[in-house]
Amino acid sequence: MSSSGVLAINPLSDTLILPPRPLCSEDPIVVHLAMSGSVVPIRVLGSDSIQSVKLRIQSYKGFVVKNQKLVCGGRELARPDSSVKDYGVSDGNVIHLVVKLSDLQTINVKTCSGKEFTFHVDRNRNVGFVKKQLAKKKKGLIDINEEDIMCEGEQLEDERLIHDISKHNNDGVIHLFVKKVAKIRVTPREKNFELAIDAPQVNDSRKFDSSNIQRKNGGDIVSRENRDFWLDPVIVNPKAELPCVVFDLVNSTYQGLVKGNYPKRSSEGTGGAYFMMNGSGTKYISVFKPIDEEPMAVNNPRGLPLSVNGEGLKKGTTVGEGALREVAAYLLDHPKSGRRSFSGEHKGFSGVPPTLLARCMHAGFNHPDGVKEKIGSLQMFMENSGSCEDMGPGAFPVEEVHKISVLDIRMANADRHAGNILVTKGEDGHFVLIPIDHGYCLPHSFEDCTFDWLYWPQARKPFSCETIDYINSLDAEEDIALLNFYGWNLPLECAQTLRISTMLLKKGVERGLTPFAIGSIMCRGNLNKKSVIEEIVEEADDCVLPESSEAAFMETVSEIMDRRLGVK
């Protein structure tokens, strides 16, 4: 997995020493770089690019550029080529540094016979899991009932989390010692030894326990049973039917809580996201994102400031609506066979994991003012080999990239980067891409639309006939009605975004445009130059009277769009 978080570091020196600068007439400004436990003054020029600022942070503390996120005034400084002054950063401003961490911990194991090998394991696993994987890899490798694992002279109990061990380790590698000689067979790789460990694929397919559930509105819902924790799906419309896979997801997640498996906060992103385990505690089953722990929300665990005007990190979004947008992305990711509401399939065209709105109470979440119930999105956890930023895009099938592009264009995604596209292998051995993190979809403006895939070679390939047929089947009005049916009365501005983006996608494929061509119309080339779609909307606003209907406005948008694209 690939993940990120605000890194807790030791306090730094009072002054950040920067490389010598050539003489220039521009006066430097001093901003304050905020990290967990420290605030460091940093001297920059208004003309400095965001990329150059990140490079200086990298040279000073070693945080590589791709692992950094900078946030100032409630907005992510996301465009590397834009300057400090483009984002309105001025003297005395505070810039929050969010550093990406790997969920995989490097572990070095040494036996008393002197043999060593290195492997990687999820930080959220425990020592017992490591021992089991060693035993499973090769029979006779280690007797987990007799062997002890030591770290710096301390015997580690099986329940000890790798994450807890790594917090007290400064060199980035955990060195473990097997107390008794183990029968280790390793594969030499140049100067090192390698042992690959694969997590077990546990079949945890469960049937509902009729003694532990209630029937409500035709669906199976796990009861609270008077416990100090609970998990329920949020169903606004009793007539709305959720797929069985969604109720299975709720039940399996609840069973994990019943068995005492605590939610494990991920180091991913700028908000609170929790990995939820199944009943046996052997694998993750879902991810819960509370709305009050979103970036700039009241209980955000990453130390980001509260939003002063309610706007989220991305322009056109609202703090506290991320969960609704996550669910909307799943509901509107229609299967090839038909509309989401009428199809029995749970896998959509673009592969958004099953997602629902849920309420959950558990002491394992971030509760600064006491344990309370939280509402958020609950999404199926998807097994993966990492994200697209862990590898070059050249190996990805064209159709896989195109299915992501269709979703992002249609939903006007303001936060599509390589880190929130997971990678796995299909049955045929080819890469399969899984889009996640859709909390910044359907904004009420196009200003922050960003698509990393825009610069991948597959984006310049034409859509297939199958993809074009799917695009032609889309209907924005039906989508808006569907969201309303499931309980989200889409704000007028956001509904307008969906109508316009769907219109652009359909008109684009009608003219034979590639994902790159359509995406380039939606995304800004630089921070201060409006995108083509923004110009179209602005021109339409100027053409219609204030009291004009939405239908009249959309007709005007269509006419201007035809002119800009070239009428076919």
N, C-alpha and C positions, 0 to 999 in steps of 0.2 A: 504494500500500500504506500501511497505517497501522501504526506500530510504536512501540516504546518501549525504554528502556534506562536504565541508571544514567549520568547525564550527568557528564562530567568537567569541572569548573569550576575557576576560580582560587580559592585560599584566601580565605575571607571574613573579615570583622572578628570580633573575639573576642566581641562582644555583638550580639545581634539586637535592634534598637530596635523596640519595639512601640508601637502607638497608645496614647494615654492611656486609662486605664480609669476608670470611675466607682468611687467608694468602695464597698467591700463587705466583708463580714466574712470571706469566704473567702480563705485564704492562697494565693498563687501557688506553683506548683512549677516547678522548672527541669529541663527535659529537654535532651538534646543531639541536634541534627539532624545526621546523618552523611551527607555527600556525598563523592564521589570527591575525595580530597585535602584534605578539611577537615571539622572538627566544630564546629558552631556552637551555643552555648547559646541556648535559647529559653525565655521565661517564659510559662507558660499557667496557666489555672485548671482544676481537675478537672471543672468544669461546662461548659467550652468544648466545642463540638461539633467533630467532625473537620473539617467543612466550614469552620468559622471559622478553624481552624489553617491549613488549606490556603490560605484567602484571605489570611492574613497572610504566608505564604510567597510567595504571588503578588505582593502589594504590595511585598515587599522585593526579590525577585530577578526577578520577571516570569514565573515558571513558572505558567501558567494552571492553575486547579483541575483541569480535566478531564485534564490531562497529568501529574498527580501520583499516585503511589502511596506510602503510608506504611506501613512495616513495623516492628513493635515486638515484641520477645520471640518472634520466629518466627511472628507472625501479622499478616496485612494488616489495617490499620484501614480496612475497606472501606465501612462504613455511615456516610454523611455526617452523618446526624442523631444518631448516637450520640455520647456525651460521651467525653472523655479518660479519665475515671474508669471508665466502663463497660468499657473495654478493659484496665483494671488498670494504666494508665500512672501511674507515681509519680516522685517526685523522684529525679533522677539517671539515669533510664532513657535509653537511646539509641534514637532513632527514625531508621530508614534511609529516605532520600528516593530514590525511583525516579522519574525524570522521563521522560516520553514525548517521543520525538523523531520527526520526520517522516523517512521514507525518501526523500522528494522534496526536492531541493535547488533553490532559486530561482537561476536563472542569468540574468544580464544580458549581452547580446552587443552590442558596438559595432563598427562598421566605421570605416575611416579616412575615409570620406566623411561621418561624423557620424550615420549612422542607428543607431538602437538598438531592440532588442526584448527581451522577457523571456519565458522559458519555464521549465518544471520538468522535472527529470530524476531518475531513481533514483540515490541516492548511490553505489550499488554498480556503476554503469556507469562506463566510462572515456571519455577525451576522444575516442578514435577512434569510439566509439559516437555521441557527440554530433555529430561531423562527418558520419557516415554518415546520421544522421537528418535533418540539415540538407539534405544532398544528395538524400535520398529524398523529402523533403516537396515540393520543386519542382525539376524538372530545370533544371540550369544555375544553381541557387542558389549552389553552392560546388563548386569542384574540390578534392576531398579530397587529391589528390596534390600540389597546388601551394600550398594555403593552410596557414598556420600559426596556431595558437591561442595567444594570449599571456595571461598573468595577472600583473599587477603587474610587467611587464617581463620575466618569465620565460617562455620558450617551453615549452609543455606537450607532452610526447610523447604519442602516441596511447594508450599503455598506462597512462597516469596515471589513477588512480581519482578520481572526483568527491569521494568521501569524504575522500581524502587532502588534496585542495585545500581542502575546507571546514574541516578541522581547524585551519588557520592563518588562517581568515577570521573576523573578529569581528563584522561587521555583518549576518550572516545571508544575504547575497547574494553570489554569486561574480560578479565582473565580468571578462568575457572580451573580448578584442580580436582581430578578424580582421585579420591582417597585410595582406592584399591586399584591394582593394575587391571586395566580393561583390555579386552580383545578388540583392538581398534584396527581397522583396515581403512587406509586412506588412499586417495588417488593423488599422485604428485602432479602439480601444475607449475611447471617451470621451477621456481625456488620455493614455492609454497605448497601446502597441502590443502585439499579441498574436500569438504563433505557437504553434499546438498541434502537439506532436510525439507521434506514436503509435509505440510499439515494434513492430517488424516481427513478423508472425505467421509464424515459421519452421516449416515442416513437418519435424519431426525424427522422424517415425515410422520406427523401425528394425526390421529383422529380426535375429534372433540370428545372430551370427557363430559358425558351428559350430566354427571353429578356436580359439575363445577361451572356450568354455564346456564345462562338464561336465554330464552327465545324472545326476541324483541324485533318487531318490524320485519319479520321474515328472516332475520340474520342471527347468527350465533355470536353472543357477546359474553365475554368472561365476566363473572361477577366479582365484587370487591371482597366478599367474605369477611367483612369487618376487620380487615387487616390495616396496618399502618402504611400500606402502599396499595396502589391500584393502577389499572390501565384499562381505559375504555375508548372505543372509537367515538368520535364526535359525529353524530348524524343529525343534521339540521332538518332535512326533509324526510319524513317517515316513508315516503313513496320511493325514495332513491335506493336502488339496490347496488350494493358493492359486490365485486367479484368474490368468490369463495376464497381466492388466494389472499385477499386482504384480511378476512376474518381468521384464516389460518395463521397469518402473520401476527395478528394481535394475540391469539391464543398461545402460540409458541413463545412469543416475547414474555407474556405474563408468566408462563411456566418457568422461565428463566429467573424471574424475580421471586417466585414462590420458593425456588430451590436455593435462594440466598445469593444469586449471582448479581453483584452490584453493577450498575451502569458504569462503563469505563469512558471517561471523557477523552475524546480524541484531541491530538495536537493539530488537527486539520482546521485551517481557515481562521477567521477572525471572530467567530461566534462560538457558542457552546453546542457541541455535537457529541452524542453519547452512543457508544457501541453497546448494544444489548445482546446478551447471550441466550442460548437455548437452555432447556431444562437440564441437560446433562453437563452444561458448562464447557462443552468441547468446541463450540464454534459460535461466531457471531451470527445473529439472526436478523437484526434490524438496526437502524440508526435513528435516534430520536433527537430532534432539534427544537428546544423550547423557544417560544416567541420572545419571552422576556430575557433570553440570553443571546439574542441576535446582536450583531455589531451595533454599538451605540444605543442598545436597549438598557433598561434599568439594572438588570442583573447580569450584564455581559461579564464573563469571567476573564477576559483578556486585557482588561484595563483600559479599554477605549472610552473616550469621553461620551457623555450623553448627547444625543442629537438636540440641538437648540431649536430646530424648527420642525422636527418630525421626519425630515428627509433622511433616507438611508445613505450608505456609502456610495451608491450609484445614483446619478441624477434620474429623477422621475420615479423613484421608489420610496416607500414609506416604511419606517422602522415598525416592526411588529406584524408585517404582512408577508414575510418571507415564507412562512409555513403554507399560507394560502397559495402562493405562487408555485411552491414545490408540488402541491396537490394538483394544481391546474395543469402543470406540465405533464403529469401522468394522465389526467383525464382527457387532455386534448391530443395525446399521442395515440391516435386511433390505430387499431390493427389494420392490416391490409384488407381484412375481410369485411370491414364496415365500421360504423360509428361505435365509439367506446360504450355507449349506453345500451346498445343492442347486441353487442358481440360477446360471446362467452370467453373470448381470448383475454388473457391478461398481459400479453406481450404486444406492445405497440410497434409501429413501423420503425421508430427511432430507438426503441429499447430502453425507455425511461423505466427504472425499477418501480414496482407497485408501491404506491404512496397514499397515505390517508392522513386526515387530521385526527389527532388523538389527545386525550387528557391523561396525564400520568402524575402520580405522586410517589416520590421516593427520596430518601435522605441523601442519595448519591448525587443528586443534581446540585447546582449552585444555589444555595439558600442563605444569603447574607442576613435576612431578617426572620429566620425560622422556616421550617419545612411547610411548604404549601403546594397545592395542586398546580400543575403547569399544563398549558396547552401548546401543542407544537405539531410538527410533521413527523410521522413515523414511516420510514422507508425501508424496504427490504435491503438487507446487506448483500452485496454482490461479490462473490469470490473473484479475485483478480490477481494479475501478475504485476501490478503497478499502474501507472498512468502514462499518458502519451508524452509527458515531458521527460520520462525516463528513457525514451528511445527516439530515434529519428522517425519522421512520419513516412518515409519512403516505403516501408514494408506494409503499410495499412492498405487494405483493399479499397478501391475507389468507391464501391457501393457503401462501405462502412462510413467513410468520410461524408459521403453525400447524404446519408440518413441523418447525420448530426447537423449538417448544414440546413436541411429542410426544417428541422425543429427550431434551430436558432434564428433563422430568418423569420419564420412564422411567429415565433414568440418574442421577437425583438430582444434577444438575450443580451443583457448588459454586462455579463461576466462569463463569457466562454473563453477559457484558457486551457492549455494542454493538461494542466493539473487536475481538472475536473472532468476529464474523459478517461475512464478506466479501460484497461486492456486485459483481455482474456483470450483463450484459445477455443475455437469452436470444434465441433466433432470432426470436421474435415482438416483440422490442423491450422486453419487460417486465423488471423487475428480478428477478434470481434471487439468493437468499441461500445462502451456503456456510458451514456451521458448522465452525470449527477450534478447536484448543486444548482438548482433552478430558482433560488430565492430572489434573483434579480431579473426575472422574466416579466414580460408585460408591463414595462414602465409606462408612465404617461407622457414620456418624450423619448426621442431617439438619440439624445445627445451622447450617451455613454455606451452605445452599442459597440461591442468589440468581439471579434471572432478570430481566434488564433489560427483556425484552419484556413483562413483566407489566404495565407501565405504557403500553404502546402500544395504540392504539385497536383494532387487529386482534385483540388478546387477548380482547376482550369479545364477539367474534362467535362464533356456534356453529360447531362442527366440521362439515365437509361429510360427506355419506354415504360418500364414498370414504375419507376419513380415519378415520371411525368403523369402517369395515370393516377397515382396516389395524390399528387399535388392538385390535379384537376378535380378530385373528389372532395377537396376541402371546402368548407362553407363557414365563414366567420360568424354569420348570424346564428347558425345552429350551434356553434361552439359557445357563443355568449349565452345562449339559452341553456345549454348543458351545464355550464358553470353556475348559472342562476338556479337551476334545478337541484344541484348538489349543495347549494347554500351560499355561494359567493356571488353577490350582486356586483358584478364588475363595475368599478367607477367609470364614468363616461369617457374620461381621457384615456384610460387603459383599454376600454372597449374600442375606442377609436384607433389606438395603436394596433390592436389585433386586426381590425378591418383593413387598415392601410398596408400592414406587412403581408397579410394574406393576398391582398390585391396585387402587390408588387411581385410576390412569388409566382402567382398565376400568370400575370402579364409577362413576366420575365421568361418563363419556360415556353410560353406561346411564341416568343421571339427567338427562341433557341439560345438564351443566355445561360452561361455557366454559373455555378455557385459563386465563383470569384467575381463575376460581373455583377450579379445581384447583390452580393455581400458588400461590394465596394460602393454601391449606391446607398447602403444603409449605414456604413461606418465612416467616421471622419478620417480624413487623411492626416490631419494634425488637430491639436486641441482647439485651436481658435478658428478653424475653417469649418463651416457647417457642411454636413453631408448633403448629398443630392436629395435624399428623402426629406431632410429637414427643410431644404429650400422649397420643395414641392408643397409641403404642409404650410409653410409660411406664406407662399404665394396664394394658396387656396384660402387661407384666413383673410388675406387682403381683398379677395375677390367677392366674398359672400358678406351679406349683411349680418349684424350681430344676432338678429332674431331668426335667422335662417335655420331650417331643420337640419338634422344630422344627415338625412338622405340627400339634401341639396348640397351639403358640404362634401359628402363622399363623391357625388357626381362631379363636382368641380375638381376634386383630387384626381379622379379617374381621367378627366380630360387633360389636365396638366401632365399627369404621368404618361399618358399616351404621347403627348407632344415631346416630352423629354426622352422617352424611350424610342420614339419613332413609330408612328402608327403602322400596324401590319394589316 
